Amino acid sequence: MIKKIFYFSLSLFVFCLIIFGAYNFAFKNNVNNPIADPSKIEEKSDSLFRPLPGEEKIANILNEAILGASISEDGALYYYSLDEETLKKSTLEGRDKTVLMSNLPGEVTRILWSPKHDRALISLKQTSGGTLWYLAGILTKTLVPLKPEMSRLSWDNLGERIFYQYTTQETGQRTLNSARPDGAEWKLITDLGESDFYLSPVPKSSRLSFWNRPNARDASTLETVSTVGENRRRLTSGLYGGDYTWSPNGDILLGSGREQITGAPFSLFRLDERDGSRQSFALPTIIAKTAWSKNNKDLYYALPGGLPETAALPDDYYSKPLYTKDTFWKMDVTTGKKTRIIDLKESAGSFDSTDLILSPNEDALFFTDRVSKKLYRIEL
């Protein structure tokens, strides 16, 4: 009797060992089990929307350093991955990443996406040290070099042509021109002299605005001209270090700068293009830290902190290793009312934000941190 019990127990023990071994083998080798495939763990964690500790409204959505983030009207995120050296596309949560182009012939320094995001103008640093602009066809996977004399490129409102500054090497004289995106069929718009200008088409119009490169020691002058070279006129002048942005419908013009070369505070202004008058918002931020709402009156912006009082803006911010500690706000430019969009208790991190973008539904604000070059999303 005792022997029967012993043999029965031994048989049961061996049977359990066999079952356990088969179970363990099957699940360890299950291709659908993320624990068995380390690559699945990495892929999943890389595409998660990850709020920072203690910050429920701010999240790093891409686990890579990026450049040139842009959002299409259908809600896709386009950017250049500095880590992988590729043009990429993803959802606004950082999921479903797709490589669009790779093996670009140089170091990418700037990207201008077309309105439809089917093409991009890309500035590449060459081995010689200079930069050269290229037209990238995202759908055709083509890359066309533009002339080295072309600079300050900008798309027109429809994305059919480009505007650019052309510098004659022998004389240093500059002109404002338009052309097809590949540089063909160019047309002269107006002469610029020897000064270096920034360009921006006036939204919802056939006008092009241009102003001398922002410099804290020089008073800026902003002018407009029709895209066929007619009706050139000055809208405003006198802002030292002046930089500008138009509302989405082209009705409101904002500028940042100082009204005097010394002694006056750096601020954001509303400018009246009819008489050139200015209204200060007493808001010391720069244009790169702003984003317009589609309603043409709300401006989202980052308010920089931590800059020395002696900083000459915007020069020192871009030319020296100065980094800000930003807070995030919204302002009604018609009334000047300002509202903080993130409470202090929700903003324990330190960010130097640039290239602010609103999602198509305006339920999220995106920015790139200048220090880490990571992309962040703020839930609105």
C-alpha positions in Angstrom: 0.0 0.0 0.0 2.8 2.4 0.9 4.6 1.5 -2.3 1.5 2.3 -4.4 1.1 5.7 -2.7 4.8 6.5 -3.3 4.7 5.5 -7.0 1.5 7.5 -7.5 3.0 10.6 -5.9 6.2 10.3 -7.9 4.1 9.9 -11.2 2.1 13.0 -10.3 5.2 15.0 -9.6 6.8 14.0 -12.9 3.6 14.9 -14.7 3.5 18.3 -13.2 7.1 18.9 -14.2 6.3 18.1 -17.8 3.3 20.4 -17.8 5.3 23.3 -16.3 8.1 22.8 -18.7 5.8 22.8 -21.8 4.0 25.9 -20.5 7.2 27.8 -19.9 8.7 26.9 -23.3 5.5 27.9 -25.1 5.2 31.3 -23.5 8.9 32.2 -23.7 8.9 31.6 -27.4 5.6 33.3 -28.1 6.3 35.9 -30.8 3.3 37.9 -29.6 4.7 38.2 -26.1 6.6 41.5 -25.7 8.6 40.1 -22.8 10.1 37.5 -25.2 11.1 40.1 -27.8 13.2 43.0 -26.4 12.7 44.9 -29.7 9.0 45.1 -29.0 9.6 46.6 -25.6 11.8 49.4 -27.2 9.3 50.1 -30.0 6.4 50.3 -27.6 8.1 52.6 -25.1 9.4 54.8 -27.9 5.9 55.6 -29.1 4.2 56.2 -25.8 2.9 59.6 -24.7 5.0 60.1 -21.6 4.1 62.9 -19.2 7.1 64.2 -17.2 7.1 63.4 -13.4 4.7 65.8 -11.7 3.7 67.5 -15.0 0.4 66.1 -16.2 0.1 68.6 -19.0 3.6 68.4 -20.5 5.0 65.3 -22.3 8.0 64.4 -24.4 6.4 62.6 -27.3 9.6 61.6 -29.3 12.5 59.9 -27.8 15.0 61.5 -30.1 16.5 64.9 -30.9 14.7 66.6 -33.7 14.7 69.7 -36.0 12.1 71.4 -38.1 8.9 70.0 -36.5 5.8 70.9 -38.5 2.1 69.7 -38.4 -0.1 69.1 -41.4 -3.8 70.0 -41.6 -4.7 66.3 -41.4 -2.9 66.0 -38.0 0.4 64.4 -39.0 3.7 65.4 -37.5 6.7 65.9 -39.8 10.3 66.4 -38.6 14.0 65.6 -39.1 15.6 63.2 -36.6 19.0 64.4 -35.6 19.7 61.0 -34.0 18.9 58.9 -37.1 19.6 61.6 -39.7 16.3 61.0 -41.5 13.1 62.9 -42.4 10.3 61.3 -40.6 6.5 61.3 -40.1 4.4 60.3 -37.1 1.1 60.8 -35.3 0.8 63.8 -32.9 1.3 61.3 -30.0 4.6 60.2 -31.5 3.3 56.8 -32.8 3.5 55.1 -36.2 6.8 56.6 -37.2 7.7 56.4 -40.9 11.0 57.3 -42.5 10.4 59.7 -45.5 13.9 60.3 -46.7 17.5 59.5 -45.6 21.1 59.8 -46.7 21.0 63.6 -47.2 24.3 65.0 -48.5 25.2 67.1 -45.6 24.3 68.3 -42.1 20.7 69.6 -41.9 20.6 73.1 -40.5 17.0 74.2 -41.4 13.8 72.8 -42.9 10.9 74.6 -44.5 8.0 72.3 -45.1 5.5 73.2 -47.9 1.9 73.8 -46.9 0.9 70.3 -48.2 4.0 68.7 -46.7 4.7 66.9 -50.0 7.9 68.9 -50.4 10.5 70.6 -48.2 13.3 73.2 -48.6 16.3 71.9 -46.7 19.5 73.8 -45.8 22.5 71.5 -45.7 25.9 72.4 -44.3 28.6 71.4 -46.8 32.0 69.9 -46.2 33.4 73.2 -47.3 31.7 74.9 -44.3 29.1 76.8 -46.4 25.4 75.9 -46.7 23.3 75.0 -49.7 19.5 74.9 -50.1 17.9 71.8 -51.7 14.3 71.1 -52.8 13.3 67.7 -51.4 10.4 65.8 -53.1 8.9 63.7 -50.3 6.7 61.6 -52.5 9.3 61.2 -55.3 12.3 60.8 -53.0 14.3 63.4 -55.0 16.7 66.1 -54.0 17.4 69.1 -56.2 20.2 71.6 -55.3 19.4 75.3 -55.6 21.8 78.0 -56.5 24.3 79.0 -53.7 23.4 82.7 -54.1 19.9 82.0 -52.9 19.1 82.6 -49.2 16.2 83.5 -46.8 13.8 81.2 -48.6 10.1 81.1 -47.9 7.1 79.3 -49.5 4.3 81.3 -50.9 0.8 80.9 -49.3 -0.2 78.1 -51.7 3.1 76.3 -51.7 3.4 76.6 -55.5 6.3 79.0 -55.6 9.1 80.2 -53.3 10.5 83.6 -52.4 14.2 84.2 -51.8 17.0 86.7 -51.5 19.6 86.5 -54.2 23.1 87.9 -53.6 25.4 88.8 -56.5 28.8 87.6 -55.3 30.8 90.2 -57.3 29.0 93.3 -55.9 27.2 92.1 -52.7 23.9 93.6 -54.1 20.8 91.7 -53.1 17.4 91.3 -54.8 14.1 89.8 -53.8 12.8 87.2 -56.2 10.2 84.5 -56.8 10.6 81.1 -58.6 9.3 77.6 -58.9 10.4 75.5 -55.9 13.3 74.0 -58.0 14.6 77.5 -58.8 13.3 77.6 -62.4 11.2 80.4 -63.9 12.6 83.0 -61.6 11.2 86.6 -61.5 12.7 89.7 -60.0 10.4 91.4 -57.4 12.5 94.3 -56.1 16.0 95.5 -55.3 17.2 95.2 -51.7 20.6 96.9 -51.8 23.3 95.4 -49.6 21.2 94.7 -46.5 20.3 91.2 -45.4 16.5 90.7 -45.1 14.0 88.3 -43.6 11.0 87.4 -45.8 7.4 86.4 -45.0 4.3 86.3 -47.3 1.4 88.2 -45.9 -1.3 85.6 -45.3 -4.5 85.6 -47.4 -3.0 88.2 -49.8 -0.7 88.6 -52.8 1.8 90.7 -50.7 5.2 89.8 -49.5 6.7 91.5 -46.3 10.4 91.8 -45.7 12.6 93.4 -43.0 16.3 93.8 -42.3 17.8 90.9 -40.2 17.1 91.5 -36.5 20.0 93.3 -34.8 19.9 94.8 -31.3 22.0 97.8 -32.6 19.9 98.6 -35.7 16.4 99.9 -36.0 14.4 97.7 -38.3 12.2 98.7 -41.2 9.4 96.5 -42.5 8.1 96.9 -46.0 5.6 95.1 -48.2 5.5 94.6 -52.0 3.1 92.7 -54.3 4.4 89.4 -55.5 4.8 90.9 -59.0 6.9 93.8 -57.8 4.3 96.6 -57.5 3.2 98.9 -54.7 6.3 98.7 -52.5 5.7 100.6 -49.3 7.0 101.0 -45.7 4.7 99.8 -43.0 6.7 100.5 -39.8 10.2 101.3 -38.6 12.1 102.1 -35.5 12.1 98.8 -33.5 15.7 97.9 -32.6 16.2 94.1 -33.1 12.8 94.0 -34.7 11.3 90.7 -35.8 7.7 90.2 -37.0 4.7 87.8 -37.3 1.3 88.1 -39.1 -2.0 86.8 -37.9 -3.4 83.8 -40.0 -5.7 86.2 -41.9 -3.0 88.9 -42.4 -5.0 91.6 -40.5 -2.8 91.9 -37.4 1.0 92.5 -37.4 3.1 91.9 -34.2 6.7 92.8 -33.7 9.3 92.3 -31.0 12.1 94.6 -30.1 13.1 97.8 -28.3 11.9 101.4 -29.1 15.3 102.7 -28.2 18.8 101.3 -28.6 19.3 101.5 -24.8 17.2 102.1 -21.8 13.9 100.8 -23.3 12.5 97.3 -22.4 12.4 94.6 -24.9 8.7 93.8 -25.6 6.1 92.5 -28.0 4.1 95.2 -29.9 1.0 95.4 -32.0 1.7 97.5 -35.1 -0.8 99.5 -37.1 0.2 99.2 -40.8 -1.9 102.2 -41.7 0.1 104.8 -39.7 3.0 102.8 -38.3 2.0 103.3 -34.7 2.8 100.7 -32.0 1.1 99.4 -28.9 3.3 97.7 -26.3 2.0 94.6 -24.5 4.8 94.9 -21.9 5.7 91.3 -22.8 9.4 90.5 -23.2 9.3 87.6 -25.6 10.6 86.9 -29.1 8.8 85.9 -32.2 10.2 82.4 -32.2 8.4 81.7 -28.9 4.9 82.5 -30.3 2.1 80.7 -32.2 -1.1 82.1 -33.5 -4.6 80.6 -33.0 -6.8 80.2 -36.0 -9.3 82.8 -34.5 -6.7 85.5 -35.4 -6.8 87.0 -31.9 -5.3 84.5 -29.4 -1.5 84.3 -29.3 0.2 81.4 -27.5 3.6 82.3 -26.3 6.5 81.3 -24.0 7.7 84.0 -21.6 11.4 83.6 -21.1 13.0 83.8 -17.7 16.5 83.6 -16.4 18.2 85.9 -19.0 20.7 88.5 -17.6 19.4 92.1 -17.6 22.3 93.1 -19.8 21.4 90.6 -22.6 21.1 92.3 -26.0 18.1 90.7 -27.6 17.7 88.9 -29.9 21.4 88.8 -30.7 22.7 87.3 -27.4 20.0 84.7 -27.3 21.1 83.2 -30.6 24.8 83.9 -30.6 25.7 83.1 -27.0 25.1 80.0 -24.8 22.1 81.7 -23.1 19.1 79.5 -22.2 15.8 80.6 -20.8 13.4 79.1 -18.3 10.0 79.6 -19.9 6.5 79.8 -18.6 3.6 79.3 -21.0 0.7 81.7 -21.7 -2.1 82.8 -24.0 -3.0 86.4 -24.8 -5.9 88.0 -26.5 -4.2 90.5 -28.7 -7.3 92.6 -29.1 -7.6 93.2 -25.4 -4.2 92.4 -24.1 -5.6 89.9 -21.5 -3.0 87.3 -20.6 -3.8 83.8 -19.2 -1.3 81.2 -18.0 -1.9 77.8 -19.7 0.2 75.8 -17.2 0.1 76.5 -13.5 3.4 76.7 -11.6 2.8 73.5 -9.8 2.5 71.7 -13.2 5.7 73.2 -14.6 8.5 71.8 -12.5 10.7 71.3 -15.5 12.9 73.9 -17.1 12.5 74.5 -20.9 13.9 76.9 -23.4 11.2 76.6 -26.0 11.2 77.5 -29.7 9.2 76.8 -32.8 5.8 76.7 -31.1 3.0 74.9 -33.1 -0.6 74.4 -32.4 -2.4 71.2 -33.3 -5.1 71.5 -36.0 -7.8 71.2 -33.4 -5.9 73.5 -31.1 -6.1 71.0 -28.2 -2.3 70.8 -27.9 0.7 73.1 -28.1 4.0 71.7 -29.3 7.5 73.2 -28.8 11.1 72.1 -29.2 13.5 72.5 -26.3 16.7 74.3 -27.4 18.8 72.4 -24.8 17.8 68.8 -25.4 16.4 69.3 -28.9 13.4 67.1 -27.8 9.8 67.8 -28.9 7.3 68.4 -26.2 3.5 68.5 -26.1 1.3 70.6 -23.8 -2.3 69.5 -23.4 -4.6 72.6 -23.6 
